[in-house]
Amino acid sequence: MNERKQPSQSDESMSSVAARPEKPGPGLNRDIQTKIGQQLRAVYDDIVDQGVPDRFVELLRDLDREAFKMEPGDKDSAE
């Protein structure tokens, strides 16, 4: 009465498919990649041109000072 069902070949193949990740399909072609790059540059060019705000520069300098044990009056040569 308690017969165990032997897995069929289709049961085995389904479990092995579920365990393996599928291969990705073909990627974006060169033209699409170029268009995406152009659009991203157009959106972010203004942000890049703004530079780093002075307050962030001060915070980074403070962090560097702590990391390198510099004196508070010292200025780094990056200015």
N, C-alpha and C positions, 0 to 999 in steps of 0.2 A: 503493500500500500504506500509506503513512503519511498517511492521511486525518485531518484534524483534525475533531473533532466540534464542530459548531456548538452553542453553548449554547442550550438550549431556554428557553422563557419561564419554565417552572417553576424551572429552574436559576438564572435571573437573579433571580426574585422571592425565592428562598430566600436568596441571598447578600445581597440588600438588606435582608431582614428581620433577618439575623444582624448586620448592621452597625448597625442602628438599635436603640436601647434601647426596650423596650416601655413604653407608657404605664402608669403605676400605676393600679390599680383604685380603686374608691371608698374613701375614707378611713373612719376610725372615726366612727360617728355621735355626736351630741352626748351622748346618754345614756351611752355607753361611755366617752367622754372624761371625763365628770363622775365616773363611778364609779372610773376609774383615778386621777384626781386626788385623790379622797377617800381611797383606799387608800394612795397615796403620802404624803399628809399625815399619815395615822394612823401610818404606819411611821416617818416622819422627824421628827415633832413633838418627841419626846424629845431627839433629837440636836440640833435647832435650839435648844431651851431650855437645853441645857448650856452654850452659849456657847463662847468660844475659851479654851483652857487658858492659864494664866499663862505657861508656857514659850514657847508660840507667840507671845504678845504680846511677850515679851522679844526673841525672835528677829526679829520684824517691826520692833520699835523699833531693834534693832541694824542691820538692813538700811537702814532709813530714815536713820539717823544717818550711815551710809556714803554713801548716795546724796545726801544734802543737806549733807554735811560738817559735821554738828553736833558739838559738843563732847560727850564722854561723860557729863558731869554734867547736861546739859540734859534736861529732860522735855518731851515734846510735850503739847499742850493736850487731846489726846483722852482723857486719863485721867479 
